[in-house]
């Protein structure tokens, strides 16, 4: 049975209020995600990071586009999802590997990466909340 993604929009991490998001480690003095810091931390080039979050390569090389709300939101979504699985994945790099490659049965075998690229990060967060609360995948 597939998990109904329309339920439980208020996330487990939000309710608990305890969990720090990995994305906070990458916020610059302007309050934006530092693309350079994220890419460096995961061992990606800007082009690889752009592909991972579903943005064009040019987006991460142009300062005006880096600060754009869509760019910032997409990178924050990726960081939030990776941050939610760091503990049980065994570390940041393993969490990124899960994000990019692990097929999720509840989503027809699509990966978290593919879902975020399609604008379905909220569905992935809901799914992770469901699993964290003891639900089946």
C-alpha positions in Angstrom: 0.0 0.0 0.0 1.4 3.4 -0.9 1.7 6.2 1.6 -0.8 9.0 1.0 1.4 12.1 0.6 -1.6 14.5 1.0 -1.7 13.8 4.7 0.4 15.2 7.5 1.8 18.4 5.9 3.1 19.6 9.2 6.4 17.7 9.5 7.8 15.6 12.3 10.9 17.8 12.6 8.8 20.9 12.8 6.6 19.4 15.5 9.6 18.1 17.5 11.4 21.4 17.3 14.6 19.7 18.3 16.3 18.7 15.1 18.8 21.2 13.6 18.8 21.3 9.8 22.1 20.6 8.0 21.3 23.7 5.9 22.1 26.0 8.7 25.7 25.1 8.4 25.7 26.6 4.9 24.0 30.0 5.5 26.1 33.0 4.6 26.0 36.5 6.2 23.2 37.5 3.9 21.0 34.7 5.0 21.4 32.8 1.7 22.8 29.3 1.2 26.4 29.5 0.1 26.5 27.5 -3.1 30.3 27.3 -2.9 30.2 25.9 0.6 27.6 23.3 -0.2 29.4 22.1 -3.4 32.7 22.0 -1.5 31.3 20.1 1.4 29.8 17.3 -0.8 32.8 17.2 -3.1 30.7 18.6 -6.1 31.5 21.1 -8.7 28.9 23.8 -9.2 27.7 21.9 -12.3 27.3 18.7 -10.3 25.4 20.5 -7.6 23.1 22.1 -10.2 22.4 18.7 -11.7 21.6 17.3 -8.3 19.0 19.9 -7.5 17.6 20.2 -11.0 18.9 23.6 -12.0 20.8 24.7 -15.1 24.5 24.9 -14.8 24.5 28.7 -15.6 22.2 29.3 -12.6 25.0 28.5 -10.1 27.6 30.5 -11.9 25.6 33.8 -12.0 25.4 35.7 -8.7 22.0 37.2 -9.5 20.6 33.7 -10.1 22.3 32.1 -7.1 20.4 34.5 -4.8 17.1 34.0 -6.6 14.3 32.5 -4.5 13.9 29.4 -6.7 17.6 28.6 -6.6 17.8 29.1 -2.8 14.6 27.0 -2.2 15.8 24.1 -4.3 19.2 23.9 -2.6 17.6 24.3 0.9 15.1 21.5 0.0 18.0 19.2 -0.9 19.9 20.1 2.3 16.9 19.6 4.5 16.2 16.1 3.1 19.8 15.1 3.3 19.9 16.5 6.8 17.0 14.4 7.9 18.7 11.1 6.9 22.2 11.9 8.0 22.0 10.0 11.4 20.5 6.8 10.1 22.5 6.8 6.8 25.8 6.9 8.7 27.0 10.4 7.7 26.6 13.3 5.3 28.2 11.6 2.3 26.1 8.4 2.8 23.0 10.6 3.2 23.8 12.3 -0.1 24.3 8.8 -1.7 20.8 7.8 -0.4 19.3 11.0 -1.8 20.7 10.5 -5.2 20.4 6.8 -5.7 18.0 5.0 -3.3 14.7 4.1 -5.1 11.7 4.8 -2.9 9.0 2.2 -3.3 6.3 4.6 -2.1 7.1 6.8 -5.1 7.3 4.1 -7.8 11.0 3.6 -7.4 11.9 7.2 -7.9 14.7 8.7 -5.8 14.5 11.7 -3.5 16.7 13.6 -6.0 14.2 13.0 -8.8 11.3 14.0 -6.7 13.0 17.3 -5.5 13.8 18.1 -9.2 10.1 17.7 -9.9 9.1 20.1 -7.1 7.9 17.3 -4.8 10.3 18.0 -1.8 7.2 18.3 0.5 6.2 14.8 -0.4 9.6 13.5 0.4 9.6 15.3 3.8 6.1 13.8 4.5 7.4 10.4 3.6 10.4 10.7 5.9 8.1 12.0 8.7 5.9 8.9 8.2 8.9 6.6 8.4 10.4 8.4 11.4 7.1 7.9 13.2 7.3 4.1 12.6 5.3 3.9 9.4 6.1 1.4 6.7 7.7 2.3 3.4 
